Amino acid sequence: MRDVEFLIEAMAVQLRELLARRGILAPALVGIHTGGVWVAERLRQRLDLATPLGQLDISFYRDDFSRIGVNPQVRPSELPFDVDNRHLVLVDDVLYTGRTIRAALNELFDYGRPASVLLAVLVDRGGRELPIEAHVAGSRLELPAGSHIQLAGPEPLQLLIQTAPAV
């Protein structure tokens, strides 16, 4: 897998082009804790956006909350801008089943009604359980069932891939 900073640069190029095609001049970036926040901050810098970064902790919005309990490191969500009628870019590190993104959208809409929400992810690993698709992805790859990919950081950012043992 390529260097994480290279993937973030590729995301920035794709996102800049997508925003230009849609005529969006000043989007607000919202990162999903934890890896999505790290990626979103780097994208915000590369895109030279003045709007402060929004951060979501979706712990209370997960659909498996009743099964696994509360994440022991729940952080407050911070959206230092008005969500209503604003174009948002939701950023996460890895897109897999789509359930994290569904939870993040539920939380975002509790803050207001955005004009639009684009999805940018560092890695789209396939395996969707919900009809959610990234507009921008640094990399798209297929991993065998039982494999895991995780972003470690914040300095340096590294992708850790654990493949499932062969059967």
MDTraj code that builds the backbone (N, CA, C; nanometers):
import mdtraj as md
import numpy as np

residues = "MET ARG ASP VAL GLU PHE LEU ILE GLU ALA MET ALA VAL GLN LEU ARG GLU LEU LEU ALA ARG ARG GLY ILE LEU ALA PRO ALA LEU VAL GLY ILE HIS THR GLY GLY VAL TRP VAL ALA GLU ARG LEU ARG GLN ARG LEU ASP LEU ALA THR PRO LEU GLY GLN LEU ASP ILE SER PHE TYR ARG ASP ASP PHE SER ARG ILE GLY VAL ASN PRO GLN VAL ARG PRO SER GLU LEU PRO PHE ASP VAL ASP ASN ARG HIS LEU VAL LEU VAL ASP ASP VAL LEU TYR THR GLY ARG THR ILE ARG ALA ALA LEU ASN GLU LEU PHE ASP TYR GLY ARG PRO ALA SER VAL LEU LEU ALA VAL LEU VAL ASP ARG GLY GLY ARG GLU LEU PRO ILE GLU ALA HIS VAL ALA GLY SER ARG LEU GLU LEU PRO ALA GLY SER HIS ILE GLN LEU ALA GLY PRO GLU PRO LEU GLN LEU LEU ILE GLN THR ALA PRO ALA VAL".split()
xyz = np.array([
    [0.0865, -0.1177, 0.0000],
    [0.0000, 0.0000, 0.0000],
    [0.0900, 0.1225, 0.0000],
    [0.0480, 0.2225, -0.0695],
    [0.1268, 0.3445, -0.0797],
    [0.1307, 0.4206, 0.0517],
    [0.2219, 0.5131, 0.0600],
    [0.2392, 0.6001, 0.1745],
    [0.1095, 0.6771, 0.2033],
    [0.0749, 0.6919, 0.3299],
    [-0.0504, 0.7575, 0.3689],
    [-0.0545, 0.9030, 0.3203],
    [0.0557, 0.9742, 0.3314],
    [0.0571, 1.1148, 0.2870],
    [0.0330, 1.1239, 0.1362],
    [0.0822, 1.0267, 0.0606],
    [0.0568, 1.0204, -0.0826],
    [-0.0927, 1.0012, -0.1093],
    [-0.1560, 0.9114, -0.0310],
    [-0.2992, 0.8867, -0.0468],
    [-0.3805, 1.0109, -0.0124],
    [-0.3387, 1.0833, 0.0913],
    [-0.4098, 1.2059, 0.1294],
    [-0.3941, 1.3123, 0.0206],
    [-0.2779, 1.3196, -0.0399],
    [-0.2583, 1.4138, -0.1505],
    [-0.3493, 1.3771, -0.2677],
    [-0.3616, 1.2473, -0.2976],
    [-0.4518, 1.2031, -0.4044],
    [-0.5959, 1.2407, -0.3709],
    [-0.6329, 1.2259, -0.2432],
    [-0.7674, 1.2652, -0.2001],
    [-0.7892, 1.4144, -0.2213],
    [-0.6885, 1.4950, -0.1867],
    [-0.7001, 1.6402, -0.2001],
    [-0.7219, 1.6799, -0.3461],
    [-0.6507, 1.6154, -0.4366],
    [-0.6668, 1.6440, -0.5797],
    [-0.8086, 1.6078, -0.6241],
    [-0.8550, 1.4884, -0.5888],
    [-0.9903, 1.4449, -0.6259],
    [-1.0962, 1.5369, -0.5677],
    [-1.0780, 1.5739, -0.4414],
    [-1.1764, 1.6579, -0.3729],
    [-1.1799, 1.7981, -0.4335],
    [-1.0639, 1.8537, -0.4631],
    [-1.0574, 1.9866, -0.5261],
    [-1.1338, 1.9846, -0.6584],
    [-1.1128, 1.8804, -0.7395],
    [-1.1813, 1.8690, -0.8690],
    [-1.3321, 1.8520, -0.8506],
    [-1.3735, 1.7689, -0.7562],
    [-1.5156, 1.7457, -0.7309],
    [-1.5840, 1.8736, -0.6832],
    [-1.5216, 1.9438, -0.5914],
    [-1.5783, 2.0697, -0.5405],
    [-1.5913, 2.1722, -0.6529],
    [-1.4906, 2.1799, -0.7387],
    [-1.4955, 2.2739, -0.8514],
    [-1.6095, 2.2384, -0.9466],
    [-1.6252, 2.1091, -0.9784],
    [-1.7345, 2.0658, -1.0676],
    [-1.8706, 2.1002, -1.0099],
    [-1.8829, 2.0917, -0.8789],
    [-2.0117, 2.1198, -0.8135],
    [-2.0289, 2.2667, -0.7768],
    [-1.9265, 2.3471, -0.7999],
    [-1.9354, 2.4901, -0.7690],
    [-1.9358, 2.5192, -0.6195],
    [-1.8740, 2.4314, -0.5406],
    [-1.8677, 2.4500, -0.3956],
    [-1.7358, 2.5194, -0.3626],
    [-1.7457, 2.6405, -0.3085],
    [-1.6260, 2.7204, -0.2851],
    [-1.5668, 2.7036, -0.1462],
    [-1.6485, 2.6912, -0.0447],
    [-1.5971, 2.6894, 0.0929],
    [-1.6661, 2.5808, 0.1751],
    [-1.6330, 2.4549, 0.1496],
    [-1.6951, 2.3488, 0.2290],
    [-1.6362, 2.3463, 0.3694],
    [-1.7066, 2.2806, 0.4593],
    [-1.6533, 2.2548, 0.5929],
    [-1.6214, 2.1067, 0.5997],
    [-1.5059, 2.0740, 0.6537],
    [-1.4670, 1.9349, 0.6694],
    [-1.5034, 1.8870, 0.8089],
    [-1.5556, 1.7632, 0.8151],
    [-1.5940, 1.7018, 0.9415],
    [-1.5289, 1.5639, 0.9464],
    [-1.4390, 1.5442, 1.0427],
    [-1.3718, 1.4164, 1.0577],
    [-1.4400, 1.3310, 1.1632],
    [-1.4427, 1.2001, 1.1396],
    [-1.4975, 1.1053, 1.2359],
    [-1.3819, 1.0553, 1.3227],
    [-1.3994, 1.0659, 1.4545],
    [-1.2921, 1.0232, 1.5470],
    [-1.2594, 0.8785, 1.5239],
    [-1.1367, 0.8407, 1.5233],
    [-1.0181, 0.9204, 1.5468],
    [-0.9449, 0.9434, 1.4152],
    [-0.9320, 0.8365, 1.3379],
    [-0.8575, 0.8445, 1.2129],
    [-0.9123, 0.9440, 1.1129],
    [-1.0438, 0.9569, 1.1067],
    [-1.1038, 1.0525, 1.0144],
    [-1.0670, 1.1956, 1.0474],
    [-1.0483, 1.2256, 1.1751],
    [-1.0064, 1.3600, 1.2166],
    [-0.8634, 1.3862, 1.1701],
    [-0.7762, 1.2857, 1.1848],
    [-0.6377, 1.3026, 1.1407],
    [-0.6316, 1.3287, 0.9901],
    [-0.7066, 1.2521, 0.9134],
    [-0.7074, 1.2685, 0.7675],
    [-0.7704, 1.4026, 0.7302],
    [-0.8809, 1.4383, 0.7940],
    [-0.9505, 1.5631, 0.7621],
    [-0.8623, 1.6853, 0.7887],
    [-0.7856, 1.6831, 0.8959],
    [-0.6986, 1.7974, 0.9256],
    [-0.5929, 1.8141, 0.8167],
    [-0.5379, 1.7049, 0.7703],
    [-0.4385, 1.7137, 0.6631],
    [-0.5033, 1.7608, 0.5323],
    [-0.6247, 1.7145, 0.5047],
    [-0.6963, 1.7616, 0.3852],
    [-0.7271, 1.9109, 0.3959],
    [-0.7707, 1.9546, 0.5121],
    [-0.8027, 2.0963, 0.5332],
    [-0.6811, 2.1835, 0.5041],
    [-0.5651, 2.1393, 0.5488],
    [-0.4419, 2.2142, 0.5226],
    [-0.4084, 2.2153, 0.3741],
    [-0.4200, 2.1002, 0.3084],
    [-0.3856, 2.0923, 0.1657],
    [-0.4824, 2.1720, 0.0784],
    [-0.6077, 2.1795, 0.1214],
    [-0.7084, 2.2553, 0.0459],
    [-0.7112, 2.4023, 0.0861],
    [-0.6326, 2.4376, 0.1865],
    [-0.6222, 2.5747, 0.2358],
    [-0.7593, 2.6318, 0.2738],
    [-0.8331, 2.5547, 0.3543],
    [-0.9661, 2.5960, 0.3985],
    [-0.9558, 2.6714, 0.5302],
    [-1.0242, 2.7832, 0.5390],
    [-1.0198, 2.8659, 0.6603],
    [-1.1155, 2.8158, 0.7690],
    [-1.2227, 2.7506, 0.7288],
    [-1.3210, 2.7029, 0.8265],
    [-1.2565, 2.6009, 0.9198],
    [-1.2755, 2.6155, 1.0514],
    [-1.2190, 2.5167, 1.1434],
    [-1.2769, 2.3775, 1.1178],
    [-1.2018, 2.2786, 1.1573],
    [-1.2393, 2.1405, 1.1373],
    [-1.3495, 2.0984, 1.2339],
    [-1.4517, 2.0309, 1.1833],
    [-1.5531, 1.9697, 1.2685],
    [-1.5100, 1.8291, 1.3038],
    [-1.5527, 1.7820, 1.4224],
    [-1.5160, 1.6490, 1.4694],
    [-1.6387, 1.5799, 1.5261],
    [-1.6591, 1.4555, 1.4844],
    [-1.7714, 1.3765, 1.5338],
    [-1.7217, 1.2544, 1.6093],
    [-1.7815, 1.2292, 1.7244],
    [-1.7646, 1.1022, 1.7936],
    [-1.9008, 1.0355, 1.7877],
    [-1.9094, 0.9278, 1.7127],
    [-2.0390, 0.8647, 1.6847],
    [-2.0735, 0.7546, 1.7832],
    [-2.0034, 0.7457, 1.8944],
    [-2.0212, 0.6349, 1.9894],
    [-2.1678, 0.6094, 2.0247],
    [-2.2455, 0.7153, 2.0470],
    [-2.3849, 0.6995, 2.0880],
    [-2.4796, 0.6774, 1.9708],
    [-2.4268, 0.6817, 1.8475],
    [-2.5094, 0.6662, 1.7280],
    [-2.4889, 0.5317, 1.6600],
    [-2.4001, 0.4507, 1.7138],
    [-2.3717, 0.3198, 1.6535],
    [-2.4930, 0.2283, 1.6655],
    [-2.5119, 0.1417, 1.5671],
    [-2.6254, 0.0491, 1.5742],
    [-2.5922, -0.0763, 1.6543],
    [-2.4671, -0.0897, 1.6991],
    [-2.4305, -0.2027, 1.7837],
    [-2.4049, -0.1590, 1.9279],
    [-2.4484, -0.0388, 1.9613],
    [-2.4302, 0.0202, 2.0944],
    [-2.4832, -0.0710, 2.2050],
    [-2.5998, -0.1290, 2.1828],
    [-2.6595, -0.2134, 2.2870],
    [-2.5834, -0.3447, 2.3046],
    [-2.5126, -0.3884, 2.2013],
    [-2.4358, -0.5131, 2.2087],
    [-2.2971, -0.4934, 2.2677],
    [-2.2269, -0.3856, 2.2260],
    [-2.0867, -0.3703, 2.2659],
    [-2.0660, -0.2663, 2.3746],
    [-2.1688, -0.1883, 2.4054],
    [-2.1553, -0.0857, 2.5082],
    [-2.0892, 0.0403, 2.4550],
    [-2.0628, 0.1330, 2.5451],
    [-2.0059, 0.2621, 2.5084],
    [-1.8549, 0.2477, 2.4898],
    [-1.8031, 0.3134, 2.3881],
    [-1.6593, 0.3222, 2.3683],
    [-1.5993, 0.3857, 2.4937],
    [-1.4943, 0.3277, 2.5505],
    [-1.4387, 0.3822, 2.6745],
    [-1.3779, 0.5215, 2.6588],
    [-1.3542, 0.5657, 2.5356],
    [-1.2973, 0.6978, 2.5135],
    [-1.3935, 0.7864, 2.4355],
    [-1.5128, 0.8053, 2.4871],
    [-1.6097, 0.8919, 2.4207],
    [-1.5610, 1.0358, 2.4312],
    [-1.5588, 1.1037, 2.3176],
    [-1.5181, 1.2441, 2.3125],
    [-1.6382, 1.3266, 2.2691],
    [-1.6417, 1.4522, 2.3066],
    [-1.7530, 1.5339, 2.2581],
    [-1.7359, 1.5631, 2.1087],
    [-1.8459, 1.5683, 2.0383],
    [-1.8414, 1.6133, 1.8998],
    [-1.8297, 1.7646, 1.9005],
    [-1.7594, 1.8173, 1.8022],
    [-1.7426, 1.9624, 1.7909],
    [-1.7684, 2.0043, 1.6471],
    [-1.8687, 2.0867, 1.6286],
    [-1.8954, 2.1447, 1.4976],
    [-1.8933, 2.2967, 1.5155],
    [-1.7779, 2.3594, 1.4954],
    [-1.7621, 2.5022, 1.5228],
    [-1.8156, 2.5920, 1.4107],
    [-1.9214, 2.5476, 1.3462],
    [-1.9851, 2.6227, 1.2383],
    [-2.1302, 2.5793, 1.2324],
    [-2.2127, 2.6588, 1.1657],
    [-2.3531, 2.6255, 1.1487],
    [-2.3650, 2.5219, 1.0365],
    [-2.4324, 2.4130, 1.0627],
    [-2.4489, 2.3042, 0.9665],
    [-2.5553, 2.3381, 0.8623],
    [-2.6583, 2.4133, 0.9020],
    [-2.7687, 2.4442, 0.8108],
    [-2.7193, 2.5089, 0.6821],
    [-2.7615, 2.4514, 0.5691],
    [-2.7327, 2.5023, 0.4348],
    [-2.5845, 2.5101, 0.4009],
    [-2.5012, 2.4374, 0.4719],
    [-2.3574, 2.4369, 0.4449],
    [-2.3208, 2.3082, 0.3711],
    [-2.2271, 2.3202, 0.2803],
    [-2.1735, 2.2029, 0.2110],
    [-2.0669, 2.1417, 0.3004],
    [-2.0849, 2.0134, 0.3328],
    [-1.9943, 1.9443, 0.4228],
    [-1.9212, 1.8322, 0.3494],
    [-1.7991, 1.8068, 0.3940],
    [-1.7244, 1.6902, 0.3488],
    [-1.6991, 1.6061, 0.4732],
    [-1.7622, 1.4902, 0.4778],
    [-1.7457, 1.3963, 0.5876],
    [-1.6238, 1.3099, 0.5558],
    [-1.5303, 1.3003, 0.6508],
    [-1.4038, 1.2311, 0.6261],
    [-1.3858, 1.1183, 0.7270],
    [-1.3488, 0.9999, 0.6753],
    [-1.3160, 0.8881, 0.7622],
    [-1.1923, 0.8188, 0.7071],
    [-1.1313, 0.7361, 0.7913],
    [-1.0102, 0.6672, 0.7475],
    [-1.0415, 0.5459, 0.6608],
    [-1.1301, 0.4577, 0.7068],
    [-1.1606, 0.3352, 0.6330],
    [-1.3117, 0.3206, 0.6172],
    [-1.3549, 0.2981, 0.4948],
    [-1.4953, 0.2694, 0.4669],
    [-1.5078, 0.1197, 0.4437],
    [-1.5910, 0.0563, 0.5251],
    [-1.6094, -0.0890, 0.5128],
    [-1.7580, -0.1191, 0.4961],
    [-1.8311, -0.1409, 0.6027],
    [-1.9719, -0.1811, 0.5914],
    [-2.0650, -0.0646, 0.5605],
    [-2.0241, 0.0565, 0.5971],
    [-2.1084, 0.1746, 0.5795],
    [-2.1804, 0.2153, 0.7066],
    [-2.1733, 0.1335, 0.8095],
    [-2.2469, 0.1613, 0.9328],
    [-2.1915, 0.2813, 1.0094],
    [-2.0613, 0.3020, 1.0071],
    [-2.0029, 0.4194, 1.0723],
    [-2.0517, 0.5466, 1.0039],
    [-2.0579, 0.5447, 0.8721],
    [-2.1023, 0.6632, 0.7969],
    [-2.2501, 0.6902, 0.8240],
    [-2.3311, 0.5843, 0.8307],
    [-2.4728, 0.6025, 0.8633],
    [-2.4870, 0.6691, 0.9994],
    [-2.4103, 0.6237, 1.0964],
    [-2.4156, 0.6827, 1.2300],
    [-2.3715, 0.8293, 1.2269],
    [-2.2673, 0.8589, 1.1504],
    [-2.2189, 0.9970, 1.1407],
    [-2.3233, 1.0876, 1.0757],
    [-2.3904, 1.0385, 0.9730],
    [-2.4961, 1.1187, 0.9088],
    [-2.6105, 1.1445, 1.0060],
    [-2.6478, 1.0442, 1.0840],
    [-2.7531, 1.0650, 1.1843],
    [-2.7134, 1.1764, 1.2807],
    [-2.5907, 1.1736, 1.3265],
    [-2.5467, 1.2780, 1.4192],
    [-2.5412, 1.4140, 1.3512],
    [-2.4886, 1.4206, 1.2296],
    [-2.4821, 1.5489, 1.1583],
    [-2.6200, 1.6126, 1.1457],
    [-2.7190, 1.5319, 1.1122],
    [-2.8528, 1.5865, 1.0936],
    [-2.9181, 1.6270, 1.2253],
    [-2.8662, 1.5798, 1.3363],
    [-2.9113, 1.6323, 1.4660],
    [-2.8664, 1.7767, 1.4858],
    [-2.7608, 1.8170, 1.4164],
    [-2.7091, 1.9546, 1.4258],
    [-2.7774, 2.0492, 1.3280],
    [-2.8433, 1.9957, 1.2263],
    [-2.9084, 2.0813, 1.1274],
    [-2.9197, 2.0099, 0.9942],
    [-2.9578, 2.0872, 0.8921],
    [-2.9776, 2.0303, 0.7583],
    [-2.8749, 2.0893, 0.6620],
    [-2.7696, 2.0130, 0.6326],
    [-2.6681, 2.0643, 0.5404],
    [-2.7212, 2.0743, 0.3974],
    [-2.6583, 2.1616, 0.3180],
    [-2.6934, 2.1723, 0.1762],
    [-2.6546, 2.0441, 0.1039],
    [-2.5385, 1.9876, 0.1399],
    [-2.4939, 1.8608, 0.0821],
    [-2.3880, 1.8008, 0.1734],
    [-2.3700, 1.6694, 0.1582],
    [-2.2649, 1.5986, 0.2314],
    [-2.1922, 1.5101, 0.1311],
    [-2.0630, 1.5340, 0.1150],
    [-1.9774, 1.4485, 0.0335],
    [-1.8987, 1.3582, 0.1272],
    [-1.8648, 1.2394, 0.0811],
    [-1.7895, 1.1457, 0.1632],
    [-1.6505, 1.1253, 0.1044],
    [-1.5482, 1.1470, 0.1884],
    [-1.4089, 1.1244, 0.1495],
    [-1.3462, 1.0273, 0.2490],
    [-1.2828, 0.9226, 0.1970],
    [-1.2200, 0.8221, 0.2833],
    [-1.0783, 0.7947, 0.2350],
    [-0.9926, 0.7621, 0.3294],
    [-0.8553, 0.7272, 0.2951],
    [-0.8526, 0.5950, 0.2193],
    [-0.9253, 0.4947, 0.2719],
    [-0.9293, 0.3623, 0.2082],
    [-1.0738, 0.3135, 0.2019],
    [-1.1154, 0.2742, 0.0824],
    [-1.2444, 0.2067, 0.0638],
    [-1.2106, 0.0596, 0.0448],
    [-1.2466, -0.0226, 0.1428],
    [-1.2082, -0.1641, 0.1370],
    [-1.3202, -0.2560, 0.0889],
    [-1.4301, -0.1985, 0.0401],
    [-1.5397, -0.2817, -0.0075],
    [-1.6145, -0.3452, 0.1092],
    [-1.7029, -0.4382, 0.0795],
    [-1.7740, -0.5124, 0.1829],
    [-1.8940, -0.4409, 0.2415],
    [-1.9590, -0.3562, 0.1630],
    [-2.0694, -0.2752, 0.2126],
    [-2.1886, -0.3579, 0.2560],
    [-2.2485, -0.3171, 0.3671],
    [-2.3752, -0.3720, 0.4159],
    [-2.4879, -0.2716, 0.3982],
    [-2.4534, -0.1477, 0.3719],
    [-2.5509, -0.0404, 0.3498],
    [-2.5173, 0.0292, 0.2183],
    [-2.6160, 0.0924, 0.1530],
    [-2.5914, 0.1571, 0.0238],
    [-2.5216, 0.2925, 0.0414],
    [-2.3947, 0.2877, 0.0786],
    [-2.3151, 0.4088, 0.1012],
    [-2.1898, 0.3967, 0.0173],
    [-2.1553, 0.5037, -0.0534],
    [-2.0395, 0.5025, -0.1419],
    [-1.9592, 0.6308, -0.1249],
    [-1.8271, 0.6176, -0.1249],
    [-1.7397, 0.7342, -0.1125],
    [-1.7333, 0.8110, -0.2442],
    [-1.7365, 0.9448, -0.2356],
    [-1.7161, 1.0297, -0.3529],
    [-1.5674, 1.0375, -0.3859],
    [-1.4846, 1.0321, -0.2813],
    [-1.3399, 1.0451, -0.2941],
    [-1.2758, 0.9373, -0.2088],
    [-1.1761, 0.8678, -0.2642],
    [-1.1028, 0.7661, -0.1877],
    [-0.9558, 0.7717, -0.2270],
    [-0.8685, 0.7704, -0.1271],
    [-0.7253, 0.7672, -0.1535],
    [-0.6858, 0.6361, -0.2185],
    [-0.7497, 0.5269, -0.1763],
    [-0.7232, 0.3940, -0.2308],
    [-0.8494, 0.3101, -0.2196],
    [-0.8678, 0.2226, -0.3154],
    [-0.9772, 0.1251, -0.3115],
    [-0.9130, -0.0125, -0.3210],
    [-0.9468, -0.0981, -0.2251],
    [-0.8893, -0.2326, -0.2281],
    [-0.9870, -0.3324, -0.1718],
    [-0.9676, -0.4558, -0.2116],
    [-1.0499, -0.5660, -0.1620],
    [-0.9648, -0.6477, -0.0657],
    [-1.0186, -0.6724, 0.0515],
    [-0.9505, -0.7560, 0.1500],
    [-1.0347, -0.8794, 0.1757],
    [-0.9709, -0.9922, 0.2036],
    [-1.0476, -1.1131, 0.2363],
    [-1.1286, -1.0933, 0.3641],
    [-1.2388, -1.1651, 0.3748],
    [-1.3197, -1.1601, 0.4962],
    [-1.2313, -1.1934, 0.6155],
    [-1.2547, -1.1257, 0.7261],
    [-1.1761, -1.1488, 0.8464],
    [-1.0495, -1.0663, 0.8536],
    [-1.0163, -0.9939, 0.7467],
    [-0.8995, -0.9055, 0.7466],
    [-0.9369, -0.7719, 0.8070],
    [-0.8381, -0.7011, 0.8558],
    [-0.8614, -0.5710, 0.9165],
    [-0.7612, -0.4706, 0.8633],
    [-0.8052, -0.3459, 0.8503],
    [-0.7171, -0.2361, 0.8148],
    [-0.7463, -0.1227, 0.9120],
    [-0.6412, -0.0612, 0.9606],
    [-0.6570, 0.0414, 1.0628],
    [-0.5527, 0.1502, 1.0399],
    [-0.5909, 0.2745, 1.0667],
    [-0.4990, 0.3870, 1.0575],
    [-0.4409, 0.4118, 1.1952],
    [-0.3090, 0.4111, 1.2053],
    [-0.2402, 0.4415, 1.3308],
    [-0.1786, 0.5802, 1.3167],
    [-0.1711, 0.6518, 1.4277],
    [-0.1144, 0.7862, 1.4209],
    [-0.1211, 0.8524, 1.5550],
    [-0.1157, 0.9820, 1.5640],
    [-0.1256, 1.0739, 1.4505],
    [0.0066, 1.1027, 1.3799],
    [0.1205, 1.0816, 1.4430],
    [0.2483, 1.1109, 1.3775],
    [0.3414, 0.9933, 1.3913],
    [0.3816, 0.9332, 1.2863],
    [0.3317, 0.9486, 1.1497],
    [0.2053, 0.8655, 1.1316],
    [0.1281, 0.9003, 1.0298],
    [0.0115, 0.8197, 0.9962],
    [0.0591, 0.6956, 0.9223],
    [0.0074, 0.5796, 0.9635],
    [0.0441, 0.4541, 0.8994],
    [-0.0785, 0.3647, 0.8883],
    [-0.0898, 0.2962, 0.7768],
    [-0.1953, 0.1972, 0.7602],
    [-0.1430, 0.0616, 0.8045],
    [-0.2173, -0.0012, 0.8944],
    [-0.1825, -0.1337, 0.9430],
    [-0.2844, -0.2317, 0.8864],
    [-0.2375, -0.3316, 0.8149],
    [-0.3257, -0.4303, 0.7530],
    [-0.2959, -0.5668, 0.8143],
    [-0.4002, -0.6303, 0.8632],
    [-0.3881, -0.7653, 0.9170],
    [-0.4775, -0.8539, 0.8314],
    [-0.4157, -0.9416, 0.7564],
    [-0.4939, -1.0289, 0.6675],
    [-0.5361, -1.1540, 0.7433],
    [-0.6488, -1.2054, 0.7041],
    [-0.7022, -1.3275, 0.7667],
    [-0.6150, -1.4454, 0.7270],
    [-0.5939, -1.5379, 0.8187],
    [-0.5156, -1.6571, 0.7834],
    [-0.5873, -1.7407, 0.6772],
    [-0.5094, -1.7988, 0.5912],
    [-0.5657, -1.8857, 0.4858],
    [-0.6270, -2.0091, 0.5511],
    [-0.7392, -2.0507, 0.4943],
    [-0.8088, -2.1682, 0.5485],
    [-0.7710, -2.2921, 0.4707],
])
top = md.Topology()
chain = top.add_chain()
for i, resn in enumerate(residues, 1):
    res = top.add_residue(resn, chain, resSeq=i)
    for name in ("N", "CA", "C"):
        top.add_atom(name, md.element.get_by_symbol(name[0]), res)
traj = md.Trajectory(xyz[None], top)
